Amino acid sequence: MSNPLLDALELARYLLGQISSLLPISEIHFVAPDPNVDFTGLPSFGHVSRPSVRWCCSLTMQGKRSAISLSDVRGTDHVYGSGSTSGSGYVYTSAGGLVDVGHVRDNADMTRYCASQVLQNWPMGGTFSLGAEGFDPASNYDAERIITVKPSTITATPELMALIGARIAYDVAVFHEINTWDDSSSFSPEDNYSNLLGTYIGFLALLSTDDYNTAVNEQLTKLLIVLGAAPRDVTRDVIDYVEDHWFRVSITGVALKRRHFDALVEVPPWQATETQIPGLGSELTKLKAKVTGPSQPVRITVPDTHSVFGDLSQFYELNLVDGGTTVLKNSDFGSHIAGLRATAKQGDPNVDQP
């Protein structure tokens, strides 16, 4: 027979957990809800095929036409590996800046795929390929993205597999930014943050007892709320505000004027509502009045280490191989990004600032 008092206490604990999960935060770390959970009852670690890419979005191409609302996100069921852009677009958040939901979904899916591949190759080691990005022979698009899983004596745990999967997925996203340097959207102000946020959602979904798509739906909605998701019209106003400052569109083409190079260690958001643009003081005041969420920026820490097992680089390596020759490794990303930043700053010393 049910005990009313115990039922009430259980309900109170549940509600407290729901409320606390939506309280403002200052930083996101890749921490498992239950580090001791085993694979029993976790449905998302099974074999899955490599996910398709959702081609969305670009500030310099679609701009404010890609603005969506939280209800658009909540009203679209996530489907692993889908190339559909339904439920994808830009959502401005007060604490996380502009979020590209298409990038978020893609990186969540890539996290799941990479984690499942790592688990299949554990503990003996092995390789798996993500293929080539393909379509631009002028760059490394033809280079095959090969992940080497190193042999290990450590017993696989869900947390470790999800963490390595998230880090590999983020490395793949960073490589894409490096590789598309001459493109009009490389290191766009929202890219790194959206990509890393997606791997975090994928990490949480892998460790959920819900099915993967349901878990992504829940975590994506929850995090957008925590970050202070704004209505569609406000997102459009934000993109209007930063046009000609972050990017420009003209009859001669489109181009980024500012680039977010802080891709490693910790990724800060670029908040348009905290960005002073010369000559647009009154516009900023009006914009800030429309954004009611928390203003303290929420940074995301890149998952580099496991709390017990240490540096994640001991477990894997990403190599870009062209014609049998490695042209780039994930361990080289820092120096490459530094070089790109230095080149960009020669044209504008403030290019790497919001």
Secondary structure, DSSP 8 states (H G I E B T S, - for coil): ---HHHHHHHHHHHHHHHHHTTS--SEE----S-TT--STT-GGGS------------TTTTGGGGB--HHHHHTS---TT----TT-SEEEETTTEEEEHHHHHHHHHHHHHHHHHHHHTTTT-EEEEEEE--S-TTTGGGSEEEEEE---SS---HHHHHHHHHHHHHHHHHHHHHHTTTSTTTT-TTHHHHHHHHHHHHHHHHT-SS-HHHHHHHHHHHHHHHTTB--HHHHHHHHHHHBTTTEEEETTEEEES------SSEE----GGG---TT-HHHHHHHHHH--S--S--EEE---EETTTEEGGGTEEEEEEETTEEEEEGGGHHHHHHHHHHHHHHH-TTTT--
